Amino acid sequence: MSLIEKSWYRPFGISWLLFPFSLLFWLLSSLRKYAYQSGLLDQPAMMTPVIVIGNISVGGNGKTPMVIWLTDFLKTQGKSVVVISRGYGGAASSYPLIVEQDTSPSQAGDEPVLIYKRCGVPVIVGPSRVQSIQLANEKFAPDVIISDDGMQHYQMKRAVEICIVDAQRRFGNGFLLPMGPLRETQSRLDSVDFVLENGGQSDFSYRLKSAGFYRVSDFTPIQDVPKQGVAVSAIGNPARFETSLCKQGVEILNKVNFRDHHKYGLEDFAAYSTQPIFMTEKDAVKCHTFAQDNWYFLKVDAEPNEAAKQKIESILITKGILDGL
């Protein structure tokens, strides 16, 4: 996390110097949003209902586990699902890109590859979500499309918006980028279908439940892991991962944090070649091809509380995505 990013979560900091740029960001993003919502810019018709799981702040809100949970939930309801994503951290030769078994995180990004491995549904990556939706409809004709992030992609029409809020970090200093962590003002929450907190004690929340350790090299479950090691991560909120490790009884000898979506190489681990390495599943999909036998990842699953589950189901029924009783 950079010095600027750290200042977002402190009462005072150098971010105040960036206020003019935040004002410009607000002006440009507001004009763009108005242009789409007023019809000045075209929004293609929505052939298939799109559910956006996004947020109004940048980085580390715990969106991806909820995308996985909702995808699996819809599958249990007999719905065919396609997930679309921007694919941050990836660089493909052409877009939209359909993620396949041999697609690498360097092509598609770490999160799309993780979602594909966990859910077994088509995942399409590209900078234009509209183009990804068109390809999804042409090739797969799904019942539902889930957009991993994309609340601010106003060219894309959507049926449902679920906004994820980190219960611990919330909205930081409350300012827009780059002075603060917000992509939109907090008033945006008034227009979404559902606000869901990651952690915390709100009426509608979910927790990230640890689901055991796995070996990075082959993704096999491991019952007995070393009691201490190095925590390595390239995610938006490494503190949450490190806390989860400690709760699993792992003593963290060193904490190594890279920027979100960092492209790993073996050289990143040279200083810790003899020590056990612990990482997230999102990191593991980028490291498994060169991982050592004593590298492990902690798998986590989203677990919404009962009120949140009922609210999500009610919204999906109201929107005609699920059948009512």
Beta strands, then each sheet from edge to edge (+ up, - down):
strand 1: 50-54
strand 2: 81-85
strand 3: 97-98
strand 4: 123-125
strand 5: 144-148
strand 6: 160-166
strand 7: 194-198
strand 8: 205-215
strand 9: 221-222
strand 10: 228-233
strand 11: 251-257
strand 12: 277-280
strand 13: 295-304
sheet 1: 3+ 4- 2- 5- 1- 6- 7- 8- 9+
sheet 2: 3+ 4- 2- 5- 1- 6- 7- 8- 13+ 12+ 10+ 11+
end
